[in-house]
């Protein structure tokens, strides 16, 4: 739209003749509009960064690498177990545990290319983040994306035997590690987290892969997994099932956590049967789009069997979700 010079002159004269209070209100309105526009642009950048992360993950996924939580029905199942609602993801469940509806600084261990931080930031759950990972290429990729989208994230390469020196010595109000099963020295790692976590309102969050303590659970699990697989129609049958023996480190995760932290929210995520049957099965990937309805019925059946087994065998869970706070009064050497 083209505005004439006469019109502009009239607007200027009209503005000058306004009472001072109206001029102040008009200026305040203009400033508010500019700030709102800038906030919208920032939100768009955040959403774009998150979308880029999700698209890159989907694009790189091949059928042979599908895991149980790649299926929406399984994610709904895990949401219900972790938060009490199929529609509420564990990330959003963290908000009530923050001091003011968000966390000021989060530390993410094994952050990979930064998708978790991007998701938390896009939802307004965090104000800034530090990510560490042992894969230097992932750290470089994460740094590039943070710079491109002007995100308040820092990334550091977690080198061997230098964990304590690598992580910046901030006081974090949120620390996340969803890969405790891959930590070589679990006790040392948890002591590092204990030192870095804020004492008053900080929380440590993990979706840990654990193992049942009793060998009988493992035997009964394996027999039932085989029986279910034998009943499965050939289109979805898992042809490369392998028995996963109990790993000592996984058995120690919860007892070691209890040395340094107190759970303020913890839930079993089951998975004793479903993880093996729905993970690393190439047939499920091949059939994903060709027989979507049948596949969903199969996944639903596996979930039902998994939950039934968990009810009949308390303590048999393979996965566990915990929100923890640091214990008071511990003296660490």
N, C-alpha and C positions, 0 to 999 in steps of 0.2 A: 504494500500500500504506500502511495506517494503522498506526503503531507506538504501543503503549500507553505510558503514563507509567512504569509499573513496568519495562517492558522497557528504556526509556531510562535509568532509574536504575541498573538492573543493569549496562548497558553502561558507564556512567560509572564505577561502582565497580570493575568489572573492569579498565577502562583504567588507573585510578589505581594498582591493585595490581600492574600489570605491572612487570617489571624495567626499569630505565632504558634498557638497550640495545634492548629490544623497543619501548619507546615511541618512541625515536629512529627505529627502522626503520619503525614504523607511520606516523609523521609524514612521513618521507621518501617512503614509498609514496604517501601522499595528495598530497604536493606534485608528485611525478612524474606522477601521474594527471591533476592539474589542468593541468600544463604540456603534457602530451601532448594533452589535449583542446583547449587553446588552439592548439597547432600544427596539429591537424586542422582547426580552424575557419579558420585562416589559409590552409592548403592548399586548403580548399574555396573560399575567396574568390578565390584565385589561379586555380583551375580555372574558377570561374564567370566571372571577368573574361576569361579566354582563350576560353571558350565563347561569351560575348557578342560578342567580336571576330569569331570565326569565323562565327557566325550572321549578324551584321550584314553581313559581306562577302558571304556566300552570298545573303542576301536582296536585296542591292543589285545583284547580278550579272544582267545581261541577256544573252541569247544572242549578240547582235551584238558583245559585248566579250570573248568568250572568247579566251584566248591559249593557246599550246601547252602551257604548264605548268598549265593548268586541268584537264588530263586526267591521271588517276592513272597510266596507263602511261608517260606522258612524265615525270612526277615520279619514277617508279621508275628510268627511264632516266637522268635527271639525277643521282639519288642514286648510282647505280652508277658513273657517270663521275666524280663529285666525291669520293665516299668509298670506293668499292670495293664497296658493298653496296646493293642496291635498298631494303633495309629501314632503312637508316641515313641520316637527313637531314643536310644540311651543318651545321645548328645543333648537333646532338649530336656531330658530328665535331670540334667545337672543344674539347671537354672535355679531351682529353689535352694540349692546348697551354696549359692554364691551370696556375697554380702549385699549386693545391690542390683541383682538381676543380670549381672555379667561378671566375668573375671578379668582382672587387669592384665595379667601376664600368665600365659600357659607355656609349659615346657612339654614337648612331645618327643618321646624317645622312639627311634625307628620310624621317623616321619616320612621316609621315602621322598616322593616329589611334592609333598605338602598338601595333599588333598584334604586331610582331616582339619588342619588349621584353616584352610579356605572355607570349609563348610561351617566350622564354628564361628568364624568371622562374619560370614554372610548372614548367619542367623542372629547376629548381635550378641553372641554368648561370650566373646572375648574381645579385648581391645588391642592386644599385641601377642606375639608368639615367638618362641625360640624352638627350633627344630634341630634334632641331631640324628645322624644316621651313619652307618658304617660304609654305605655305598657312595663313593665320592661323586659318581656320575649323577645320582639322584639329588645330591646336595647342590651340585652345579645347576641342574634343571630347576630345582626349587628356588634358588637364588635369582635365576633369570626371570622366572614368572613373578616373583615378589617385586622385583625391580620394574618389570613391564607394567604391572597393575598398581604400582605404588602402594603395596601392602606393608603394614608394619611388622614384618617378619624378619627374623635373623636365623641363619642356618650355619651349622658347624659340623665338620666331619669328625665322627666318633672313631678315633684310631684305637688300635689294639693296646690294651693295658694303660690307656690314658683317659679313662672315662671322667675321673674327678677333675682333671685339668682342662678337658675339652668343654665341659658344660659351664656357661657363664654363671658366676656366683651371684645371681639375683635371689630374691625371696619370692617364690612363685606361689600364687594362690590356687593354681591348678596344675597338676602334673599327670600326664597320661602315658602309660605303657601297656599296649595290648599284645606285646610279644615277650612276656616274661619267660616263656618256655625256651627262648633262644638265648637267654642270658647265661654266660658261662659261670660267673661267680655271683650267684643270686644274692647271697648275704651282703656282699660288698656293694652291689648295685642298689639294694634297698636302703643301705646305710647312706649312700650318696643322696638318694631321694629324700630320706628323712632330714638330712642336713639342709637341703634346698627348699623344703616345703615350709610355708608360713605356719606358725604355731597356732595363731588365733582363729583364722578362718580359711586356711588352706586345706585342699582335699587332693588325695591321690586316687586316680581312677584306673581300673584295669578290667579288660575282658580277657581273663586268663584261661588258657587251656590246661586243665588239670586232669588227673587220673584217679580212678577209684583206688582206695587203699587195699581192698581185699582181692586176692587173686581169684577167688570164686566168682566175683563180679565179672572179671575179664573173661573167664571161661564161659560163663552163661551168656555174656554179650556176644562172644564170637559164634557160639552155637546158634543163637537166635538170628544173628545177622545172616549166617549161611542159610538158615531155614527160610527167612523172608526172601532172600535172593533167589532161592530155588523155586519159590512160588511166583516170582516175577515173570511176566511175559517176556519173550525173547527180545522184543524191541527195546526194552529198558533194562534188561538184566545186566548186572555188573560182571564183566568177564575177567576182571583183573583185581579182585578183592585180595587184600593182604592184611594179615592180622597185625595190629599195632600193639606191641608189648608195652607193659607199664614202664615208664621212664622215671628213674629215681628223682631227677630234677623236678619233673612235673608233680610228683607226689609231695615234694617239699615246698611248693609255692605257698599254699595257704598257711602251713605252720610257720614258715619264715616271715610271711607278711604279719602274722600275729605277734612277732617279736617287737616290731617297730610301730605298728599301726593298729587302730581300733576301727572296725567296720561300723559305719553309720547307715549303710544300706548295702545289703548283699543278697544275691539271688542266684540259684542254680539255673543254668541255661541248658541243662540236659545234654543231648547230643550223643549219648552212648551208642545208639543204633544209627541215627540219621546221618551223622557226619560221614561214616564209612560208606553208607549206601548211596549217598547223594553227591559225594566228592570224587573227582578224578575219574568219572565214568564218561568216556567219549560218546557213548550212545545217547546220553541225555542231551548233549550238545547237538548232535546230528539231528535229533528228533525235535529240537526245541521249537522250531517254527512249523514243521510239517504236521505234527500231531500235538498241538498245544493243549487241547482239552484233555486228551488222554494222559499227557505228561503231568498236568496239574493234578489229575485224580491220583496218579501214582505218588507224587510228592506229598499230597494230603494224606494218603494211606501211610507212608513212611513216618510222617510227623505224628500221626495218631499212635502208631506202634512205639515210637520213641517216647512219647509222653506216658503211655501206659507202662512201659518198662521202668521209667524213672519213678513212677508212683509205687510200683511193686518192689523196687530196689533202691531205697533211700541211700544217698551217698554215692550213687553210681555215675554221677554227672561227669561229662568230659569237658564242659566249659562252665565258667563261673564269672559273674559280674559283681564287682565290688566298688563301693565308694568309701574311702577310708580317710581318717584323720590321724595325725602323728600322736603317739602316746606322749604324755607329759612326764617330765622328770628323768628321761633317759640320758645317760652320759656315755657318749661314744668316744672311743679311743682314736 
